[in-house]
Amino acid sequence: MRKPKELHRFYKSTQWQVAREIKIREANGKCERCGALGEEVHHKTRLTVQNYLDKSISLNQDNLEFLCRKCHNEEHKRFSKSQQFDEEGNLIHR
């Protein structure tokens, strides 16, 4: 599934790059769940077209978590047998 263009632009923004770098440094480059090498800055409250302009969600360090790829995939239930899809093939988020 492709990101909406608004979110794609947000993730390319200088503000996001700075917030992301702060989180990575704060976590010392390690996954905040398992301690492995971190790779992805995750929004605890999912970023959407409706809320990405709200800095308390999009840029707030308390809403960000630095995760390794495995923990990030588990958080989003990617590649698991428990994934469910609707009749149009869209992932149902739980």
C-alpha positions in Angstrom: 0.0 0.0 0.0 1.4 3.4 -1.0 1.5 6.3 1.4 -0.7 9.3 0.5 1.3 12.1 -1.1 0.8 14.3 2.0 2.5 11.8 4.3 5.2 11.1 1.7 6.0 14.8 1.7 6.0 14.9 5.5 8.5 12.1 5.8 10.8 14.0 3.4 10.5 17.3 5.5 13.4 18.8 7.5 11.1 18.9 10.6 10.6 15.1 10.4 14.3 14.4 9.7 15.3 16.5 12.8 12.7 14.8 15.0 13.8 11.4 13.7 17.4 12.1 14.4 16.7 13.2 18.0 14.8 10.0 18.7 17.6 7.8 17.2 20.2 9.6 19.3 18.0 9.4 22.4 17.7 5.6 21.9 21.5 5.3 21.3 20.7 3.7 18.0 19.1 0.7 19.7 15.5 -0.7 19.4 13.6 0.6 22.4 11.8 -2.8 22.7 14.4 -5.5 22.3 17.8 -3.7 22.3 18.8 -4.8 18.7 20.1 -2.3 16.2 17.3 0.1 15.5 16.1 1.0 12.0 12.7 2.7 12.0 11.2 5.5 14.0 7.6 4.5 14.7 4.6 6.7 15.5 2.8 5.2 18.5 -0.3 7.1 17.4 -0.6 6.2 13.7 0.1 9.1 11.4 -2.7 9.8 9.0 -3.7 12.4 6.4 -6.1 13.8 9.1 -3.5 14.2 11.9 0.0 14.6 10.3 -0.2 18.5 10.7 -0.7 18.1 14.5 2.8 18.4 15.8 1.8 16.7 19.1 1.3 13.6 17.0 3.7 13.9 14.1 6.8 15.4 15.8 6.3 14.8 19.5 9.2 12.7 20.9 6.7 11.0 23.4 4.8 9.7 20.4 7.9 8.3 18.7 9.7 5.0 19.3 12.9 3.7 17.7 12.5 0.1 16.6 14.4 -2.6 14.8 12.7 -3.9 11.6 11.5 -7.0 13.4 9.7 -5.1 16.2 8.3 -2.6 13.8 6.9 -5.4 11.6 5.4 -7.0 14.6 3.9 -3.7 15.7 2.1 -3.4 12.4 1.4 -7.2 12.2 3.2 -7.4 8.9 4.1 -10.8 7.5 2.1 -12.6 10.2 -0.4 -15.4 9.6 -2.9 -13.4 11.6 -3.2 -10.7 8.9 -6.7 -10.2 7.7 -7.8 -8.6 4.5 -11.2 -7.2 3.4 -13.0 -8.2 0.2 -11.0 -5.6 -1.8 -7.6 -6.9 -0.6 -7.0 -4.1 1.9 -5.2 -4.9 5.1 -7.6 -4.6 8.1 -5.8 -2.8 10.9 -6.4 -4.1 14.4 
